[in-house]
Amino acid sequence: MARYLSLHALGCLPKPAFATLCRSVFDSGGQARRIVAGQIGEKMLVEFEVSDADEASAWLRERKLTPVWIMRLDYESDDGSVREI
């Protein structure tokens, strides 16, 4: 499975509504890995696993999430070393 990251514009979304959104994404099928959001920046990032780019778009559509962009993740680093994902 490939990992993807998508950016979403939130507008003014209060914390209880964000919590509801997170629960619905995680409860709707096991591919979500992480969701992070910035209240002041009004943006949300969703990290998830699917097989390819077409499935990434479909996965987001099924959850009624409209991305600004979607990016496949190929590398990561959390300690200075680079690892393939």
C-alpha positions as CSV (number, residue, x, y, z in Angstrom):
1,M,0.0,0.0,0.0
2,A,1.2,3.5,-0.8
3,R,0.9,6.4,1.6
4,Y,-0.7,9.7,0.6
5,L,-1.1,13.1,2.1
6,S,-4.0,15.4,1.2
7,L,-4.5,19.1,2.1
8,H,-8.0,20.4,2.8
9,A,-9.3,23.9,3.5
10,L,-11.4,23.9,6.6
11,G,-12.8,27.4,6.9
12,C,-14.0,28.1,10.5
13,L,-14.4,24.6,12.0
14,P,-14.7,24.4,15.8
15,K,-13.0,21.7,17.7
16,P,-16.2,19.6,18.3
17,A,-16.9,19.6,14.6
18,F,-13.3,18.6,13.9
19,A,-13.6,15.8,16.4
20,T,-16.7,14.5,14.6
21,L,-15.0,14.7,11.2
22,C,-12.0,12.8,12.6
23,R,-14.2,10.0,14.0
24,S,-16.1,9.7,10.8
25,V,-12.9,9.4,8.7
26,F,-11.4,6.8,11.1
27,D,-14.6,4.8,11.5
28,S,-15.3,4.7,7.7
29,G,-12.6,2.3,6.7
30,G,-9.1,1.4,8.1
31,Q,-6.8,3.3,5.8
32,A,-6.5,6.6,7.7
33,R,-3.2,7.0,9.5
34,R,-3.2,10.5,10.9
35,I,-5.2,13.8,10.7
36,V,-3.7,17.1,11.7
37,A,-5.2,20.6,11.5
38,G,-4.4,24.2,12.1
39,Q,-7.3,26.2,13.4
40,I,-5.7,29.6,12.7
41,G,-4.5,28.5,9.2
42,E,-7.8,26.8,8.5
43,K,-6.1,23.8,6.9
44,M,-6.2,20.0,7.5
45,L,-3.8,17.3,6.4
46,V,-4.9,13.7,6.1
47,E,-2.4,10.9,5.8
48,F,-3.8,7.6,4.5
49,E,-2.9,4.3,2.8
50,V,-4.3,3.2,-0.5
51,S,-3.0,1.2,-3.5
52,D,-2.7,4.1,-6.1
53,A,-3.6,7.7,-7.0
54,D,-7.0,6.8,-8.4
55,E,-7.9,5.0,-5.2
56,A,-6.7,8.0,-3.2
57,S,-9.1,10.3,-5.0
58,A,-11.9,7.8,-4.6
59,W,-11.2,7.2,-0.9
60,L,-11.4,11.0,-0.2
61,R,-14.5,11.3,-2.3
62,E,-16.2,8.5,-0.4
63,R,-15.6,10.5,2.8
64,K,-16.8,13.7,1.3
65,L,-13.4,15.3,1.6
66,T,-12.4,17.7,-1.2
67,P,-8.6,18.1,-1.3
68,V,-6.7,21.2,-2.4
69,W,-4.0,18.7,-3.4
70,I,-3.0,15.0,-3.0
71,M,0.6,13.8,-2.8
72,R,2.0,10.3,-2.7
73,L,4.7,10.0,0.0
74,D,7.9,8.3,-1.1
75,Y,10.4,9.3,1.6
76,E,10.3,10.3,5.2
77,S,12.6,11.4,8.0
78,D,12.1,12.0,11.7
79,D,15.7,11.8,12.8
80,G,17.8,13.2,9.8
81,S,18.1,9.9,8.0
82,V,16.0,9.3,4.9
83,R,13.8,6.2,4.5
84,E,11.7,5.0,1.6
85,I,8.1,4.6,2.6
